[in-house]
Amino acid sequence: MMGLLVLCVLSAVFNDITASPEVCTNALLPGAKGDQGEIGEEGDQGKLGKNGPAGLPGTLGDMGLEGEVGHTGKMGPTGDKGDKGDSGSEGPSGLKGKPGTTCDCGRYRKVVGQLDVNVAKLRNAVKFVKNVILGLKETEERYYLLVKEPKKFKEASMNCKLRGGTLAMPKTSNTNHLMADYVSQAGLTKVYIGLQAQSQDTDGTRSFVYADSSPLQGFAAWSQEEELNITVSPNTNLSCVELLSTGTWGQVECEATMFFICEFPVSRRRGGDAGGGRGTPASTPS
């Protein structure tokens, strides 16, 4: 009986499922409110949130104390020129000056004229001493003295220094021509000049320097034979230079003794000479 009842219930349920597509669902109703639980432990600090919007401005505070004086700033631009002021009151008159003396201008003119004559005579005397007695030759910037004392190159160089000059350095064609004429007029054939070989370059040529340590460049008066010897087969024994009366240069041993030419700079007075003449040597050659 019991088995028949179960069979009937299952049959009814099966029929209900197959007969209707609707699915039956049961809704769970909430139960009664439970008791309040215990307070849990304090949790970790959370992350810092974003800044909120700015609040309203507060009320104006009290004025602070006056600060110290700051550093002086840079000077500003110059202002515009102001209007001209009114003229001041006229000052009192000064005391009357002493009467002047009468100028004897004619007398002073005669004295100055006589001085000019004396200066001109002195210039002529100096020129006579330089050109005739000492036999000096001169240009706008140099005096040249032919020393007729046979010496080696070093001795000649020292002799010129003791006189206040150096061995002559013909750096231009005009100077070289003047010195060559000087040698020829003295009845000589050759003299030492202030030019000496310094070193031998990598290409086989030799470098020459003047007595003032300046290099030989620009003007040179080597003969064709001498220039070929310098370029092709430089002879280290021929380190000094001689000036021939023909105006050409030649290499010579520095131990050879011969005459030489010294040169002296012309010293000029400031503002020039009163009569437009040339200056005097830096020192008087002897």
C-alpha positions, 0 to 999 in steps of 0.5 A, spaced: 500 500 500 505 504 501 509 502 495 503 504 491 502 511 494 509 513 492 509 510 485 502 515 485 506 521 487 512 520 483 507 519 477 504 525 479 510 529 479 513 526 473 506 529 469 507 536 472 514 536 470 513 534 463 506 537 462 508 545 464 515 548 462 514 553 468 519 551 474 517 552 481 522 556 485 522 557 493 523 564 496 527 564 503 525 569 508 530 572 512 530 570 519 530 574 526 535 579 527 541 576 531 545 579 537 550 584 536 557 581 536 563 583 539 567 589 537 573 587 532 580 589 533 583 596 530 585 595 522 591 598 519 591 605 517 589 606 510 592 610 504 592 617 504 586 620 500 586 626 495 586 633 497 580 636 498 577 642 495 580 649 498 576 652 504 574 659 504 579 664 506 580 666 513 579 672 516 585 677 515 590 677 521 594 682 525 599 686 521 606 684 523 612 688 526 616 692 521 622 688 518 629 691 517 632 695 512 634 691 505 640 692 501 640 698 496 638 696 490 641 697 483 641 704 480 635 706 476 636 709 469 638 717 469 632 721 468 630 726 463 634 733 464 630 738 468 628 745 466 634 750 467 633 754 474 633 761 475 639 765 475 642 767 481 643 774 484 650 777 482 656 777 486 660 782 489 665 785 484 673 783 485 679 787 487 682 791 482 688 787 479 695 790 479 698 793 473 702 789 468 709 790 465 710 792 458 713 786 454 719 787 450 717 783 445 722 785 440 728 783 444 725 776 446 725 775 438 732 777 437 734 772 443 729 766 440 732 767 433 739 767 435 738 760 439 735 758 432 741 760 429 746 756 434 741 750 434 742 749 426 750 750 427 750 745 432 746 740 428 751 741 422 757 740 427 754 733 429 753 731 422 760 733 420 762 729 426 758 723 424 759 723 417 766 725 416 770 724 422 766 717 425 764 716 417 757 714 419 752 712 414 745 713 416 737 712 414 731 714 418 731 709 423 739 707 424 746 709 424 751 704 421 759 704 423 764 700 419 769 698 424 776 697 421 778 692 427 779 684 425 775 680 429 772 673 430 764 673 429 763 673 437 768 678 438 765 683 433 758 682 436 761 683 443 764 689 440 758 692 437 754 691 444 759 695 448 758 701 443 751 700 444 749 697 438 749 690 434 752 687 428 748 690 422 742 687 420 741 688 412 733 686 412 731 690 406 734 691 399 735 699 400 739 697 407 743 692 404 745 696 398 747 702 403 752 697 407 755 694 400 756 701 398 759 703 405 764 697 404 766 699 397 767 706 399 772 704 404 776 699 399 774 693 403 771 687 399 767 683 405 765 684 412 761 681 418 754 682 418 749 680 424 746 674 421 748 667 423 745 659 422 741 657 428 739 650 426 738 645 420 731 643 418 728 636 417 728 638 409 736 639 410 736 647 409 738 651 414 735 656 418 738 663 419 737 668 425 739 676 425 743 679 431 736 681 434 734 673 434 728 675 429 728 669 423 731 671 416 725 672 412 722 676 406 729 679 403 735 675 402 741 677 398 745 670 397 748 669 391 746 663 386 752 659 388 751 660 396 743 659 395 744 652 392 749 650 397 744 652 403 739 648 400 743 641 397 749 640 402 749 645 408 756 645 411 755 646 418 762 649 419 760 655 415 755 658 420 756 666 420 755 670 414 759 676 410 757 681 406 761 682 400 762 689 397 758 687 391 752 686 395 751 679 396 752 674 402 756 669 403 757 663 408 764 663 412 767 660 418 765 664 425 773 663 427 775 667 421 777 674 423 775 680 419 772 687 419 765 688 421 759 693 421 755 695 427 748 699 427 745 703 432 738 706 433 736 713 432 733 716 438 728 721 437 725 726 442 718 727 443 714 731 439 720 731 434 726 736 433 724 744 433 728 744 427 725 738 423 732 735 424 733 727 425 735 725 432 741 722 435 744 715 436 741 712 442 749 712 445 755 715 441 759 710 438 766 710 439 
